[in-house]
Amino acid sequence: MTDGTISCPVDGEAMHRITLGEVEIDRCPSCGGVWLDQGELDGVRKSFLDHKQTLDALDSLATTDEVEARPEPLLCPRDHSRMSVHKHPQQHHIEMDCCTKCGGLFFDAGELADLTEFTIGERLRALLGRTPKG
């Protein structure tokens, strides 16, 4: 698209640009999914505490609780290549859809806020080399 607007890879809705500190992320107003271009995750992590309330509020504003049929695999909203799913190495409940071509990441609603809030329990499990059961 010529104005820089991208479509959500899950439901096709136009994503909105949201500014978190010095980082602009793309968020789907319908499903609450978030797209980060390459390098933006580090910026979000650095300023997470300043923007935690914003991320939590964005997750609560999603207009749908669940997507009826999530397309598999998802296609990158930037270059339309197939994305691959990766579990976070320390937070196994978080699955990121990654574009191997442009380096972008897609998170379902709530996953970005959860990823940036690495809990004490998760830190201890990571230090001890234990993975959660499930």
C-alpha atoms as an extended CHARMM CRD file, in Angstrom:
* protein
*
       134  EXT
         1         1  MET       CA              0.0000000000        0.0000000000        0.0000000000  PROA      1               0.0000000000
         2         2  THR       CA              1.2950000000        3.4190000000       -0.8610000000  PROA      2               0.0000000000
         3         3  ASP       CA              0.5570000000        5.1490000000        2.4600000000  PROA      3               0.0000000000
         4         4  GLY       CA              2.5050000000        2.5770000000        4.4850000000  PROA      4               0.0000000000
         5         5  THR       CA             -0.6170000000        0.9690000000        5.9260000000  PROA      5               0.0000000000
         6         6  ILE       CA             -0.3820000000       -2.7970000000        6.1670000000  PROA      6               0.0000000000
         7         7  SER       CA             -3.0900000000       -5.4190000000        6.5410000000  PROA      7               0.0000000000
         8         8  CYS       CA             -3.2470000000       -7.8020000000        9.4820000000  PROA      8               0.0000000000
         9         9  PRO       CA             -1.9770000000      -11.2330000000        8.4270000000  PROA      9               0.0000000000
        10        10  VAL       CA             -4.7010000000      -12.9050000000       10.5270000000  PROA      10              0.0000000000
        11        11  ASP       CA             -7.8970000000      -11.1250000000        9.5070000000  PROA      11              0.0000000000
        12        12  GLY       CA             -6.9330000000       -8.6600000000        6.7490000000  PROA      12              0.0000000000
        13        13  GLU       CA             -7.9620000000       -5.5310000000        8.7000000000  PROA      13              0.0000000000
        14        14  ALA       CA             -5.9400000000       -2.3470000000        8.1520000000  PROA      14              0.0000000000
        15        15  MET       CA             -3.4380000000       -2.0550000000       10.9840000000  PROA      15              0.0000000000
        16        16  HSD       CA             -3.0600000000        1.2070000000       12.9210000000  PROA      16              0.0000000000
        17        17  ARG       CA              0.2910000000        2.8180000000       13.7540000000  PROA      17              0.0000000000
        18        18  ILE       CA              0.8490000000        3.2120000000       17.5050000000  PROA      18              0.0000000000
        19        19  THR       CA              3.8320000000        5.0790000000       18.9650000000  PROA      19              0.0000000000
        20        20  LEU       CA              5.5210000000        3.5930000000       22.0310000000  PROA      20              0.0000000000
        21        21  GLY       CA              8.3350000000        5.9510000000       22.9830000000  PROA      21              0.0000000000
        22        22  GLU       CA             10.5790000000        6.0820000000       19.9240000000  PROA      22              0.0000000000
        23        23  VAL       CA              9.0990000000        2.9830000000       18.2870000000  PROA      23              0.0000000000
        24        24  GLU       CA              6.0690000000        2.8510000000       15.9930000000  PROA      24              0.0000000000
        25        25  ILE       CA              4.2950000000       -0.4920000000       15.9330000000  PROA      25              0.0000000000
        26        26  ASP       CA              1.3760000000       -1.6880000000       13.8160000000  PROA      26              0.0000000000
        27        27  ARG       CA             -1.6990000000       -3.0410000000       15.6170000000  PROA      27              0.0000000000
        28        28  CYS       CA             -4.8790000000       -4.6550000000       14.3320000000  PROA      28              0.0000000000
        29        29  PRO       CA             -7.9470000000       -2.9840000000       15.8630000000  PROA      29              0.0000000000
        30        30  SER       CA             -9.9920000000       -6.1450000000       15.3530000000  PROA      30              0.0000000000
        31        31  CYS       CA             -7.9150000000       -9.0790000000       16.6600000000  PROA      31              0.0000000000
        32        32  GLY       CA             -5.3600000000       -7.0430000000       18.6380000000  PROA      32              0.0000000000
        33        33  GLY       CA             -2.3880000000       -8.5800000000       16.8270000000  PROA      33              0.0000000000
        34        34  VAL       CA              0.8290000000       -6.5490000000       16.6790000000  PROA      34              0.0000000000
        35        35  TRP       CA              3.3850000000       -6.3100000000       13.8790000000  PROA      35              0.0000000000
        36        36  LEU       CA              6.9570000000       -5.2240000000       14.5930000000  PROA      36              0.0000000000
        37        37  ASP       CA              9.3930000000       -4.4540000000       11.8190000000  PROA      37              0.0000000000
        38        38  GLN       CA             12.9480000000       -5.7240000000       12.1930000000  PROA      38              0.0000000000
        39        39  GLY       CA             14.6770000000       -4.1330000000       15.1960000000  PROA      39              0.0000000000
        40        40  GLU       CA             11.5240000000       -2.7140000000       16.7950000000  PROA      40              0.0000000000
        41        41  LEU       CA             11.3030000000       -5.4370000000       19.4520000000  PROA      41              0.0000000000
        42        42  ASP       CA             14.4580000000       -4.1620000000       21.1480000000  PROA      42              0.0000000000
        43        43  GLY       CA             13.0160000000       -0.6420000000       21.2890000000  PROA      43              0.0000000000
        44        44  VAL       CA              9.7550000000       -1.8880000000       22.7910000000  PROA      44              0.0000000000
        45        45  ARG       CA             11.6320000000       -3.9330000000       25.3990000000  PROA      45              0.0000000000
        46        46  LYS       CA             13.7760000000       -0.9360000000       26.4140000000  PROA      46              0.0000000000
        47        47  SER       CA             10.7590000000        1.2370000000       27.0990000000  PROA      47              0.0000000000
        48        48  PHE       CA              8.3660000000       -1.4850000000       28.2720000000  PROA      48              0.0000000000
        49        49  LEU       CA              7.8740000000       -0.2160000000       31.8230000000  PROA      49              0.0000000000
        50        50  ASP       CA              7.0000000000        3.2360000000       30.4870000000  PROA      50              0.0000000000
        51        51  HSD       CA              4.3740000000        1.7650000000       28.1460000000  PROA      51              0.0000000000
        52        52  LYS       CA              3.0340000000       -1.3080000000       29.9520000000  PROA      52              0.0000000000
        53        53  GLN       CA             -0.3290000000        0.3520000000       30.6150000000  PROA      53              0.0000000000
        54        54  THR       CA             -0.6190000000        1.2880000000       26.9360000000  PROA      54              0.0000000000
        55        55  LEU       CA              0.1030000000       -2.2800000000       25.8050000000  PROA      55              0.0000000000
        56        56  ASP       CA             -2.3680000000       -3.7020000000       28.3290000000  PROA      56              0.0000000000
        57        57  ALA       CA             -5.0300000000       -1.1910000000       27.2360000000  PROA      57              0.0000000000
        58        58  LEU       CA             -4.4690000000       -2.0310000000       23.5530000000  PROA      58              0.0000000000
        59        59  ASP       CA             -4.9720000000       -5.7280000000       24.2810000000  PROA      59              0.0000000000
        60        60  SER       CA             -8.2680000000       -4.9960000000       26.0400000000  PROA      60              0.0000000000
        61        61  LEU       CA             -9.5160000000       -2.9440000000       23.0530000000  PROA      61              0.0000000000
        62        62  ALA       CA             -9.4950000000       -5.8210000000       20.5570000000  PROA      62              0.0000000000
        63        63  THR       CA            -12.9900000000       -6.0600000000       19.0950000000  PROA      63              0.0000000000
        64        64  THR       CA            -12.9190000000       -9.8330000000       18.7000000000  PROA      64              0.0000000000
        65        65  ASP       CA            -11.9360000000      -12.3990000000       21.3120000000  PROA      65              0.0000000000
        66        66  GLU       CA            -10.8720000000      -15.0660000000       18.8530000000  PROA      66              0.0000000000
        67        67  VAL       CA            -10.3190000000      -15.3200000000       15.1570000000  PROA      67              0.0000000000
        68        68  GLU       CA            -12.5830000000      -17.9610000000       13.6480000000  PROA      68              0.0000000000
        69        69  ALA       CA             -9.9900000000      -19.4910000000       11.3460000000  PROA      69              0.0000000000
        70        70  ARG       CA             -6.3990000000      -18.3410000000       11.6960000000  PROA      70              0.0000000000
        71        71  PRO       CA             -4.7070000000      -18.8000000000        8.3320000000  PROA      71              0.0000000000
        72        72  GLU       CA             -1.7130000000      -21.1390000000        8.3620000000  PROA      72              0.0000000000
        73        73  PRO       CA              0.8940000000      -20.1920000000        7.5480000000  PROA      73              0.0000000000
        74        74  LEU       CA              0.5320000000      -16.4610000000        7.9880000000  PROA      74              0.0000000000
        75        75  LEU       CA              1.8380000000      -14.2550000000        5.2100000000  PROA      75              0.0000000000
        76        76  CYS       CA              4.0810000000      -11.3050000000        6.0010000000  PROA      76              0.0000000000
        77        77  PRO       CA              2.1510000000       -8.0210000000        5.7570000000  PROA      77              0.0000000000
        78        78  ARG       CA              5.2190000000       -6.3120000000        4.2490000000  PROA      78              0.0000000000
        79        79  ASP       CA              6.4240000000       -8.7250000000        1.5430000000  PROA      79              0.0000000000
        80        80  HSD       CA              3.7380000000      -11.4680000000        1.5620000000  PROA      80              0.0000000000
        81        81  SER       CA              6.2360000000      -14.2770000000        2.0880000000  PROA      81              0.0000000000
        82        82  ARG       CA              5.3330000000      -17.2360000000        4.3190000000  PROA      82              0.0000000000
        83        83  MET       CA              6.1200000000      -16.6770000000        7.9750000000  PROA      83              0.0000000000
        84        84  SER       CA              7.3720000000      -19.3770000000       10.3010000000  PROA      84              0.0000000000
        85        85  VAL       CA              6.2960000000      -19.9300000000       13.9070000000  PROA      85              0.0000000000
        86        86  HSD       CA              8.9010000000      -19.8740000000       16.6640000000  PROA      86              0.0000000000
        87        87  LYS       CA              8.4870000000      -20.3670000000       20.4020000000  PROA      87              0.0000000000
        88        88  HSD       CA             10.3690000000      -17.9530000000       22.6210000000  PROA      88              0.0000000000
        89        89  PRO       CA             13.3160000000      -19.8530000000       24.1540000000  PROA      89              0.0000000000
        90        90  GLN       CA             12.5100000000      -18.8560000000       27.7500000000  PROA      90              0.0000000000
        91        91  GLN       CA              8.7870000000      -18.1800000000       27.5140000000  PROA      91              0.0000000000
        92        92  HSD       CA              7.5300000000      -21.2850000000       25.7220000000  PROA      92              0.0000000000
        93        93  HSD       CA              3.8900000000      -20.1920000000       25.8090000000  PROA      93              0.0000000000
        94        94  ILE       CA              4.7050000000      -17.3340000000       23.4210000000  PROA      94              0.0000000000
        95        95  GLU       CA              4.7380000000      -18.1210000000       19.7220000000  PROA      95              0.0000000000
        96        96  MET       CA              6.0660000000      -15.5070000000       17.3220000000  PROA      96              0.0000000000
        97        97  ASP       CA              5.3220000000      -15.5290000000       13.6270000000  PROA      97              0.0000000000
        98        98  CYS       CA              8.5960000000      -14.5270000000       11.9500000000  PROA      98              0.0000000000
        99        99  CYS       CA              9.2740000000      -13.3510000000        8.4120000000  PROA      99              0.0000000000
       100       100  THR       CA             12.6050000000      -14.7670000000        7.3110000000  PROA      100             0.0000000000
       101       101  LYS       CA             12.7570000000      -12.3140000000        4.4200000000  PROA      101             0.0000000000
       102       102  CYS       CA             12.2580000000       -8.9260000000        6.1370000000  PROA      102             0.0000000000
       103       103  GLY       CA             12.8330000000       -9.9190000000        9.7760000000  PROA      103             0.0000000000
       104       104  GLY       CA              9.4360000000       -8.7010000000       10.9790000000  PROA      104             0.0000000000
       105       105  LEU       CA              7.5200000000      -10.3300000000       13.8390000000  PROA      105             0.0000000000
       106       106  PHE       CA              3.7870000000      -10.8150000000       14.4100000000  PROA      106             0.0000000000
       107       107  PHE       CA              2.3450000000      -11.3580000000       17.8980000000  PROA      107             0.0000000000
       108       108  ASP       CA             -1.2220000000      -12.3340000000       18.7090000000  PROA      108             0.0000000000
       109       109  ALA       CA             -3.0660000000      -10.1090000000       21.1970000000  PROA      109             0.0000000000
       110       110  GLY       CA             -1.3670000000      -10.1430000000       24.5990000000  PROA      110             0.0000000000
       111       111  GLU       CA              1.8030000000      -11.9230000000       23.4870000000  PROA      111             0.0000000000
       112       112  LEU       CA              3.9310000000       -8.7900000000       23.0880000000  PROA      112             0.0000000000
       113       113  ALA       CA              3.0090000000       -7.4850000000       26.5450000000  PROA      113             0.0000000000
       114       114  ASP       CA              3.6690000000      -10.9380000000       27.9960000000  PROA      114             0.0000000000
       115       115  LEU       CA              7.0100000000      -11.2650000000       26.2090000000  PROA      115             0.0000000000
       116       116  THR       CA              8.2800000000       -7.9230000000       27.4280000000  PROA      116             0.0000000000
       117       117  GLU       CA              7.2360000000       -8.7450000000       30.9990000000  PROA      117             0.0000000000
       118       118  PHE       CA              9.6770000000      -11.5480000000       31.7840000000  PROA      118             0.0000000000
       119       119  THR       CA              8.4660000000      -12.6790000000       35.2090000000  PROA      119             0.0000000000
       120       120  ILE       CA             10.6100000000      -13.6320000000       38.1770000000  PROA      120             0.0000000000
       121       121  GLY       CA              9.3810000000      -17.2310000000       37.9240000000  PROA      121             0.0000000000
       122       122  GLU       CA             10.3540000000      -17.3740000000       34.2630000000  PROA      122             0.0000000000
       123       123  ARG       CA             13.7920000000      -15.9510000000       35.0720000000  PROA      123             0.0000000000
       124       124  LEU       CA             14.3420000000      -18.5790000000       37.7660000000  PROA      124             0.0000000000
       125       125  ARG       CA             13.2700000000      -21.4120000000       35.4540000000  PROA      125             0.0000000000
       126       126  ALA       CA             15.6240000000      -20.0810000000       32.7640000000  PROA      126             0.0000000000
       127       127  LEU       CA             18.5310000000      -19.8750000000       35.2220000000  PROA      127             0.0000000000
       128       128  LEU       CA             17.8830000000      -23.3890000000       36.4820000000  PROA      128             0.0000000000
       129       129  GLY       CA             17.4370000000      -24.7450000000       32.9760000000  PROA      129             0.0000000000
       130       130  ARG       CA             13.8910000000      -25.8990000000       33.6150000000  PROA      130             0.0000000000
       131       131  THR       CA             11.0530000000      -25.6580000000       31.1740000000  PROA      131             0.0000000000
       132       132  PRO       CA              7.4300000000      -25.2400000000       32.2070000000  PROA      132             0.0000000000
       133       133  LYS       CA              5.1970000000      -28.2980000000       32.0540000000  PROA      133             0.0000000000
       134       134  GLY       CA              2.4430000000      -28.2600000000       29.5220000000  PROA      134             0.0000000000
